[in-house]
Amino acid sequence: YSLSALLGVVGGVMVYISLDELLPASRSLGKEHHSILGIMAGMIIMAFSLALF
């Protein structure tokens, strides 16, 4: 149970960092759509990999 909770917290931190730090940085470069698509594609790939294994 504690390993699952720890991995959940780590996953939440990674999502927070990607949304809080990377999206504003990509917005300043003018490529915000690319980063949003990349984040969405990564989440979909992770969900499929969890469902398969």
Secondary structure, 3 states (H helix, E strand, C coil): CHHHHHHHHHHHHHHHHHHHHHHHHHHHHCCHHHHHHHHHHHHHHHHHHHHHC
